Amino acid sequence: MLRAGRWGRALRPRGGAGGGGGGAGGTGRRVSGLLGDLGKELSKMGKTLRENLPSRSWDPLGRQENLPPEQADVVVVGGGVMGWSVAYWLKALEGRRSGMRVVVVERDPTYARASSVLSIGGIRQQFSLPENIRMSRFSAFFLRTVNYNPSGYLFLASEQGAGALEENVRVQRDEGAQVSLLSPAQLKEKFPWINADDVALASYGLENEGWFDPWSLLNAFRRKAMSMGVYSCVGEVKSFVTSLGNATLSKGQPHPISRIRYVNVYMPGSREYQPVSCAIVINAAGAWSGKLADIASAGTGPPGSEQHVPLPVEPRKRFVYVWHCPNGPGLDCPLLVDCSGAYFRREGIGGNYLGGVSPAEEDEPDAGDLEVDHDFFQDKVWPKLAHRVPVFASLKVKSAWAGYYDYNTFDQNAVLGPHPRVENLIVAAGFSGHGLQHAPAAGRAVAELVVKGRFESIDLRRFSFDRILAGEPARETNII
Ligand SMILES: Cc1cc2nc3c(=O)[nH]c(=O)nc-3n(C[C@H](O)[C@H](O)[C@H](O)COP(=O)(O)OP(=O)(O)OC[C@H]3O[C@@H](n4cnc5c(N)ncnc54)[C@H](O)[C@@H]3O)c2cc1C
């Protein structure tokens, strides 16, 4: 790029600006005067050039390194933790080296709005569905290398919720999870800073729970996958080229089904796109995966029609607040999930904590931006925290952020597997707040589907898209 300032400096004679210094006499002054003029001219030329170029970021050589190839076996849309996990596992499971060309397309390499980097990085065994517990158990094993901070989750239940909590712990123990049940007295003895007055029962994870650095996990998958030959490309998938056909349902009636031929990858800041012909597309677009599925299945029927099967995943804004409380619970603070739904955990060792609460359905904030609602903390979070941990009455909020849950409105669980109307589109989305910890297991599961044609390590058929068509939710009750 032509930089006028740099040229001007390089052409200026040593010994001072202008024609004065150096003692070279008249010739020196004339030469330096000429050079000064040349510098000014070049500076002007550079300015004119810059003003007339199509855009300030115009690069005559093009950004070849980010262009996708024209052909791929698998295109993964979304380069968050899920997309890169799928890509890594595809390479790890491919039968022979370089047997599969995998491309990951991510529209925003800064990840400014990606859930992966805005999450709080928690992992727990305490779910209500065996499939989620199994995924967490695999991930815990996998995550030990990623700056992992072991610490149990502590779920509190009121009289009303105690039965469900006990049942969940039974399922967790059946799956091999180490979880203890605590009476209010035991709870008070272990965590004296808790107000246990309205707690009937608590469950506390003894292993494979804690938190880790989300960015490290995302990068670990990304860098390893790239070292194994996965293409990384910056661009947005805004359209597909599909071909239409008909399939016959078991009841005999035909229904339209399509196949993606090309994924159109739009280059950043441009109307140009690169069509990538491919065999399989993975929808790992996180909170935007519902939107992407709509684009892909558009040919099978317009939204709202009987033929159209929407993927019920949408962005839901969640706030995380960080506060300081020097005489708070301290080092043995677990990740506490209150009967009210509020949660918090320690953040580092300097008396800082972070937490929040999911809003009630009718209070869902506008998901159009990632602005933080500070009143929400005052009105909905702080009173719950101060009730459960009286010393939090004197906390001081230090900072806050917002991120999107990849929220499955149908049953708050993952959708994993083929799209019912687009035969070569595989969905890996809808984790509703637990996708980070499940990325290692879910990525492996999707890669198994692609490479082996079925789930091999963990049977995740319960999370298939078909349940949505059948209207049979696989509801996870332990959603935070
Ligand atoms: C506040 C908060 C706390 C959380 N806490 C936890 C937790 O403790 N534990 C846990 O397990 N999970 C947690 N989660 C959930 C977890 O972060 C998500 O489930 C997970 O990160 C989803 O990963 P992803 O890769 O699918 O989505 P993302 O990280 O959002 O990645 C999707 C990517 O797709 C890209 N994309 C979208 N559309 C297109 C397109 N058309 N073309 C190209 N690129 C596209 C986006 O730019 C984005 O980078 C939390 C989430 C939030 C918001």
The ligand as a Gaussian input file, in Angstrom:
#p B3LYP/6-31G(d) Opt

LIG

0 1
 C      -23.716000     -15.812000      28.540000
 C      -23.512000     -17.212000      28.075000
 C      -23.038000     -18.166000      28.959000
 C      -22.851000     -19.464000      28.529000
 N      -22.324000     -20.375000      29.403000
 C      -22.069000     -21.635000      28.984000
 C      -21.461000     -22.559000      29.868000
 O      -21.153000     -22.244000      31.001000
 N      -21.228000     -23.805000      29.398000
 C      -21.573000     -24.194000      28.133000
 O      -21.365000     -25.338000      27.773000
 N      -22.153000     -23.328000      27.280000
 C      -22.405000     -22.065000      27.661000
 N      -22.989000     -21.166000      26.817000
 C      -23.472000     -21.642000      25.507000
 C      -22.353000     -21.814000      24.522000
 O      -21.589000     -20.642000      24.493000
 C      -22.939000     -22.106000      23.137000
 O      -23.855000     -23.176000      23.213000
 C      -21.823000     -22.525000      22.179000
 O      -20.770000     -21.617000      22.245000
 C      -22.346000     -22.624000      20.773000
 O      -21.238000     -22.738000      19.916000
 P      -21.415000     -22.513000      18.371000
 O      -20.094000     -22.740000      17.758000
 O      -22.560000     -23.346000      17.911000
 O      -21.896000     -21.003000      18.252000
 P      -21.017000     -19.660000      18.050000
 O      -19.866000     -19.627000      18.955000
 O      -21.993000     -18.521000      18.133000
 O      -20.486000     -19.809000      16.586000
 C      -21.337000     -19.725000      15.479000
 C      -20.581000     -18.950000      14.431000
 O      -21.294000     -19.007000      13.208000
 C      -21.043000     -17.821000      12.505000
 N      -22.090000     -17.698000      11.497000
 C      -23.416000     -17.601000      11.696000
 N      -24.067000     -17.540000      10.524000
 C      -23.122000     -17.600000       9.563000
 C      -23.177000     -17.584000       8.141000
 N      -24.333000     -17.511000       7.486000
 N      -22.015000     -17.643000       7.449000
 C      -20.822000     -17.736000       8.096000
 N      -20.722000     -17.760000       9.451000
 C      -21.854000     -17.705000      10.169000
 C      -21.091000     -16.758000      13.576000
 O      -20.393000     -15.601000      13.181000
 C      -20.442000     -17.475000      14.761000
 O      -19.086000     -17.154000      14.906000
 C      -23.173000     -19.853000      27.197000
 C      -23.636000     -18.902000      26.309000
 C      -23.800000     -17.571000      26.735000
 C      -24.288000     -16.555000      25.760000

